[in-house]
Amino acid sequence: MNVAIPDAIVTDYEPQVDRLDLPDPDDRHVLAAAINSGATSIVTANLADFPPDVLSRHRIEALAPDEFVLRLVHQDLDAVVEVVDRQAADLRKSADEHR
């Protein structure tokens, strides 16, 4: 992931971790990184561990992956189709290289 999306690397979030309270303390680093990066959403299948009342204090919401993709589709269907086409082409190219 670091190679594919270098701008996704979040640093210097560690000081915030101990000040956060989530049902699963092992998830605090995710919220800390979201806060530090200015994210408005956390995309996770683990919604129960990111309660809306805690996230709303930081103007962040937790979204299931399907909901996130549906929002993207509603915002810009053409861009989503372009990305999916590009990913499919990359997968085909990768599969061909391994034959």
Backbone as ProteinMPNN parsed JSONL, in Angstrom:
{"seq_chain_A": "MNVAIPDAIVTDYEPQVDRLDLPDPDDRHVLAAAINSGATSIVTANLADFPPDVLSRHRIEALAPDEFVLRLVHQDLDAVVEVVDRQAADLRKSADEHR", "coords_chain_A": {"N_chain_A": [[0.814, -1.178, 0.0], [1.952, 1.234, 0.744], [3.643, 1.74, -1.399], [1.879, 1.838, -3.565], [0.095, 3.905, -2.881], [1.46, 6.417, -1.808], [0.768, 8.865, -0.609], [-1.026, 8.177, 1.308], [0.125, 7.589, 3.671], [0.197, 8.134, 7.091], [1.564, 10.082, 9.58], [2.936, 10.885, 12.838], [0.739, 10.61, 14.548], [0.708, 9.256, 16.874], [0.906, 10.518, 19.518], [-1.753, 11.133, 20.115], [-3.122, 8.775, 20.544], [-3.358, 7.604, 23.183], [-5.18, 9.309, 24.375], [-7.637, 8.758, 23.377], [-10.819, 7.079, 23.4], [-12.16, 4.089, 22.739], [-14.304, 1.248, 22.076], [-12.681, -1.005, 21.517], [-9.518, -0.882, 22.46], [-7.357, -1.398, 20.796], [-7.975, -0.279, 18.391], [-7.619, 2.414, 18.513], [-5.466, 3.711, 17.285], [-6.255, 3.919, 14.652], [-8.343, 5.804, 14.665], [-6.878, 7.956, 15.684], [-5.039, 8.392, 13.606], [-6.841, 9.098, 11.591], [-7.888, 11.495, 12.625], [-5.541, 13.037, 12.722], [-4.902, 13.236, 10.044], [-6.943, 14.648, 8.975], [-9.16, 13.344, 8.023], [-12.533, 12.588, 7.038], [-13.966, 10.344, 7.183], [-13.921, 6.942, 8.301], [-13.307, 3.932, 6.885], [-14.589, 0.842, 7.384], [-15.314, -2.564, 8.192], [-15.874, -3.074, 10.7], [-17.833, -1.659, 12.336], [-18.963, -1.501, 14.901], [-16.924, -1.009, 16.694], [-16.323, 1.618, 16.355], [-17.944, 3.919, 17.529], [-20.595, 6.181, 16.713], [-21.03, 8.422, 18.451], [-18.549, 8.904, 19.605], [-16.876, 9.305, 17.37], [-18.138, 11.488, 16.158], [-17.407, 13.678, 17.68], [-15.062, 14.383, 16.584], [-15.702, 15.07, 14.091], [-15.92, 12.953, 12.298], [-16.976, 10.052, 10.551], [-17.92, 6.601, 10.616], [-17.897, 4.272, 8.039], [-19.299, 1.495, 6.382], [-17.617, -0.622, 4.031], [-19.168, -1.115, 1.664], [-21.071, 0.957, 1.752], [-19.384, 3.162, 1.524], [-18.349, 2.804, -1.089], [-20.745, 2.963, -2.537], [-21.43, 5.637, -2.049], [-19.325, 6.887, -3.41], [-19.94, 6.068, -6.024], [-22.378, 7.382, -6.402], [-21.481, 9.998, -6.293], [-19.615, 10.279, -8.395], [-19.892, 8.489, -10.893], [-18.607, 7.924, -13.358], [-15.877, 8.278, -12.763], [-15.485, 6.217, -10.903], [-15.978, 3.953, -12.48], [-13.871, 4.226, -14.283], [-11.64, 3.812, -12.575], [-12.12, 1.175, -11.712], [-11.962, -0.165, -14.178], [-9.257, 0.319, -14.75], [-8.026, -1.04, -12.629], [-8.857, -3.644, -13.197], [-7.538, -4.058, -15.616], [-4.9, -3.938, -14.711], [-4.869, -6.218, -13.098], [-5.282, -8.22, -15.027], [-2.938, -7.892, -16.522], [-1.019, -8.505, -14.575], [-1.703, -11.188, -14.074], [-1.116, -12.299, -16.578], [1.65, -11.946, -16.599], [2.477, -13.844, -14.807], [2.141, -16.245, -15.989]], "CA_chain_A": [[0.0, 0.0, 0.0], [2.823, 2.405, 0.792], [4.165, 1.979, -2.741], [0.773, 2.175, -4.458], [-0.524, 5.171, -2.496], [2.362, 7.003, -0.812], [0.123, 9.968, 0.104], [-1.902, 7.632, 2.345], [0.903, 7.367, 4.893], [-0.085, 9.114, 8.137], [2.61, 10.067, 10.607], [2.81, 11.776, 13.999], [-0.569, 10.454, 15.187], [0.895, 8.469, 18.091], [0.599, 11.199, 20.784], [-3.198, 11.199, 20.346], [-3.696, 7.448, 20.78], [-3.71, 7.366, 24.584], [-6.279, 10.196, 24.787], [-8.878, 8.329, 22.719], [-11.535, 6.002, 24.066], [-12.97, 3.279, 21.835], [-14.603, -0.063, 22.662], [-11.488, -1.841, 21.389], [-8.354, 0.012, 22.527], [-6.429, -1.665, 19.694], [-8.401, 0.495, 17.224], [-7.407, 3.845, 18.748], [-4.515, 4.274, 16.329], [-6.983, 4.214, 13.419], [-8.993, 7.09, 14.883], [-5.829, 8.978, 15.82], [-4.527, 8.684, 12.258], [-7.902, 9.818, 10.878], [-7.907, 12.861, 13.154], [-4.304, 13.722, 12.333], [-4.853, 13.459, 8.594], [-8.08, 15.447, 8.552], [-10.147, 12.488, 7.365], [-13.92, 12.747, 7.458], [-14.551, 9.003, 7.272], [-13.129, 5.74, 8.495], [-13.977, 2.853, 6.174], [-14.324, -0.372, 8.144], [-16.395, -3.521, 8.387], [-15.948, -3.196, 12.152], [-18.515, -0.436, 12.749], [-19.268, -1.512, 16.335], [-15.786, -0.489, 17.454], [-16.166, 3.045, 16.055], [-19.265, 4.473, 17.816], [-20.845, 7.522, 16.166], [-20.901, 9.494, 19.441], [-17.117, 9.187, 19.786], [-16.341, 9.845, 16.122], [-18.728, 12.795, 15.83], [-16.625, 14.714, 18.382], [-13.925, 14.713, 15.716], [-16.291, 15.281, 12.763], [-15.576, 11.768, 11.511], [-17.987, 9.003, 10.585], [-17.478, 5.273, 10.188], [-18.704, 3.752, 6.941], [-19.013, 0.155, 5.877], [-17.033, -0.519, 2.684], [-20.217, -1.013, 0.636], [-21.633, 2.315, 1.811], [-18.358, 4.057, 0.98], [-18.331, 2.662, -2.554], [-22.002, 3.513, -3.063], [-21.313, 7.107, -2.039], [-18.449, 7.263, -4.521], [-20.699, 5.853, -7.256], [-23.358, 8.467, -6.521], [-20.77, 11.263, -6.493], [-18.954, 10.357, -9.699], [-19.925, 7.137, -11.463], [-17.593, 7.774, -14.404], [-14.56, 8.118, -12.137], [-15.448, 4.885, -10.306], [-15.845, 2.991, -13.584], [-12.498, 4.358, -14.794], [-10.725, 3.178, -11.622], [-12.353, -0.273, -11.773], [-11.381, -0.62, -15.448], [-7.789, 0.352, -14.609], [-7.645, -2.136, -11.738], [-9.062, -4.901, -13.933], [-6.446, -4.159, -16.583], [-3.692, -4.266, -13.948], [-4.973, -7.622, -12.689], [-5.042, -9.049, -16.217], [-1.507, -7.772, -16.837], [-0.323, -9.248, -13.55], [-1.974, -12.604, -14.314], [-0.367, -12.678, -17.768], [3.073, -11.986, -16.263], [2.739, -15.025, -13.993], [1.881, -17.476, -16.763]], "C_chain_A": [[0.866, 1.252, 0.0], [3.393, 2.745, -0.574], [3.051, 2.468, -3.662], [0.179, 3.549, -4.153], [0.335, 5.847, -1.422], [1.74, 8.164, -0.029], [-0.792, 9.479, 1.228], [-1.161, 7.393, 3.661], [0.62, 8.5, 5.88], [0.984, 8.972, 9.204], [2.223, 10.999, 11.755], [1.429, 11.731, 14.657], [-0.447, 9.831, 16.583], [0.565, 9.226, 19.388], [-0.901, 11.25, 21.115], [-3.803, 9.873, 20.808], [-4.174, 7.273, 22.211], [-4.872, 8.229, 25.07], [-7.627, 9.76, 24.231], [-9.489, 7.14, 23.446], [-12.461, 5.323, 23.06], [-13.252, 1.938, 22.497], [-13.433, -1.048, 22.603], [-10.277, -0.922, 21.37], [-7.353, -0.203, 21.383], [-6.802, -0.906, 18.416], [-8.12, 1.986, 17.368], [-6.451, 4.47, 17.75], [-5.192, 4.643, 15.01], [-7.657, 5.579, 13.541], [-7.966, 8.213, 14.992], [-5.269, 9.364, 14.451], [-5.565, 9.458, 11.448], [-7.965, 11.269, 11.334], [-6.713, 13.639, 12.636], [-4.254, 14.055, 10.846], [-6.009, 14.321, 8.084], [-9.148, 14.649, 7.822], [-11.544, 12.8, 7.888], [-14.61, 11.406, 7.633], [-13.479, 7.973, 7.592], [-13.919, 4.626, 7.813], [-13.579, 1.546, 6.846], [-15.55, -1.276, 8.153], [-16.678, -3.693, 9.872], [-16.617, -1.949, 12.749], [-18.762, -0.367, 14.256], [-18.145, -0.923, 17.172], [-15.495, 0.981, 17.183], [-17.516, 3.739, 16.256], [-19.429, 5.902, 17.287], [-20.667, 8.644, 17.194], [-19.44, 9.865, 19.692], [-16.559, 9.856, 18.531], [-16.872, 11.241, 15.818], [-18.019, 13.944, 16.545], [-15.473, 15.216, 17.522], [-14.379, 14.972, 14.275], [-15.893, 14.176, 11.785], [-16.741, 10.791, 11.615], [-17.353, 7.695, 10.144], [-18.452, 4.775, 9.129], [-18.303, 2.321, 6.629], [-18.46, 0.294, 4.461], [-18.081, -0.37, 1.582], [-20.812, 0.386, 0.593], [-20.656, 3.33, 1.217], [-18.348, 4.005, -0.545], [-19.611, 3.228, -3.161], [-21.986, 5.038, -3.072], [-20.436, 7.59, -3.182], [-19.184, 7.142, -5.852], [-21.698, 6.987, -7.462], [-22.685, 9.82, -6.792], [-20.2, 11.375, -7.89], [-18.815, 8.96, -10.297], [-18.822, 6.943, -12.495], [-16.2, 7.568, -13.819], [-14.423, 6.727, -11.518], [-15.249, 3.828, -11.391], [-14.421, 3.039, -14.147], [-11.494, 3.653, -13.883], [-10.887, 1.661, -11.662], [-11.774, -0.851, -13.063], [-9.859, -0.692, -15.356], [-7.313, -0.792, -13.718], [-7.794, -3.48, -12.431], [-7.934, -5.112, -14.942], [-5.145, -4.536, -15.881], [-3.704, -5.724, -13.505], [-4.721, -8.558, -13.862], [-3.557, -9.048, -16.57], [-0.681, -8.595, -15.844], [-0.495, -10.757, -13.746], [-1.187, -13.098, -15.518], [1.13, -12.799, -17.473], [3.428, -13.256, -15.501], [2.456, -16.339, -14.73], [3.134, -18.024, -17.343]], "O_chain_A": [[0.542, 2.229, -0.676], [3.604, 3.919, -0.88], [3.248, 3.397, -4.444], [-0.199, 4.278, -5.07], [-0.034, 5.845, -0.247], [2.145, 8.42, 1.105], [-1.282, 10.287, 2.017], [-1.781, 7.027, 4.659], [0.779, 9.675, 5.551], [1.27, 7.869, 9.671], [1.294, 11.798, 11.637], [0.999, 12.715, 15.259], [-1.389, 9.878, 17.374], [-0.012, 8.624, 20.293], [-1.269, 11.395, 22.28], [-4.883, 9.857, 21.4], [-5.302, 6.831, 22.426], [-5.488, 7.905, 26.085], [-8.656, 10.339, 24.582], [-8.787, 6.31, 24.024], [-13.428, 5.922, 22.591], [-12.512, 1.528, 23.391], [-13.224, -1.83, 23.531], [-10.029, -0.249, 20.369], [-6.593, 0.703, 21.043], [-6.026, -0.892, 17.461], [-8.361, 2.748, 16.432], [-6.603, 5.64, 17.401], [-4.757, 5.57, 14.327], [-7.558, 6.411, 12.639], [-8.17, 9.299, 14.45], [-5.052, 10.545, 14.179], [-5.214, 10.372, 10.701], [-8.083, 12.174, 10.508], [-6.855, 14.768, 12.165], [-3.635, 15.039, 10.443], [-6.052, 14.68, 6.908], [-9.953, 15.216, 7.083], [-11.714, 13.222, 9.033], [-15.715, 11.338, 8.171], [-12.315, 8.107, 7.217], [-15.085, 4.408, 8.141], [-12.403, 1.181, 6.882], [-16.685, -0.8, 8.123], [-17.622, -4.386, 10.252], [-16.019, -1.264, 13.579], [-18.769, 0.724, 14.827], [-18.396, -0.39, 18.253], [-14.533, 1.533, 17.717], [-18.169, 4.111, 15.281], [-18.52, 6.725, 17.399], [-20.194, 9.723, 16.836], [-19.136, 11.026, 19.963], [-15.852, 10.859, 18.622], [-16.149, 12.081, 15.283], [-18.034, 15.073, 16.055], [-14.977, 16.326, 17.708], [-13.56, 15.078, 13.362], [-15.577, 14.426, 10.622], [-17.409, 10.715, 12.646], [-16.376, 7.683, 9.396], [-19.669, 4.848, 9.299], [-17.12, 1.981, 6.614], [-18.808, 1.244, 3.76], [-17.894, 0.424, 0.66], [-21.031, 0.938, -0.485], [-21.058, 4.243, 0.496], [-18.34, 5.041, -1.208], [-19.563, 3.9, -4.191], [-22.482, 5.657, -4.013], [-20.754, 8.577, -3.846], [-19.064, 8.016, -6.71], [-21.845, 7.493, -8.574], [-23.267, 10.683, -7.45], [-20.282, 12.434, -8.513], [-17.758, 8.336, -10.215], [-18.167, 5.901, -12.505], [-15.427, 6.761, -14.336], [-13.355, 6.121, -11.601], [-14.439, 2.915, -11.232], [-13.838, 1.998, -14.452], [-10.593, 2.97, -14.369], [-9.892, 0.936, -11.649], [-11.16, -1.918, -13.039], [-9.246, -1.649, -15.829], [-6.31, -1.44, -14.018], [-6.948, -4.359, -12.27], [-7.437, -6.227, -15.097], [-4.376, -5.354, -16.388], [-2.671, -6.392, -13.532], [-4.031, -9.568, -13.719], [-2.99, -10.095, -16.881], [0.249, -9.299, -16.238], [0.463, -11.515, -13.598], [-0.645, -14.203, -15.487], [1.804, -13.661, -18.037], [4.576, -13.698, -15.547], [2.53, -17.416, -14.139], [3.103, -19.051, -18.021]]}, "name": "protein", "num_of_chains": 1, "seq": "MNVAIPDAIVTDYEPQVDRLDLPDPDDRHVLAAAINSGATSIVTANLADFPPDVLSRHRIEALAPDEFVLRLVHQDLDAVVEVVDRQAADLRKSADEHR"}
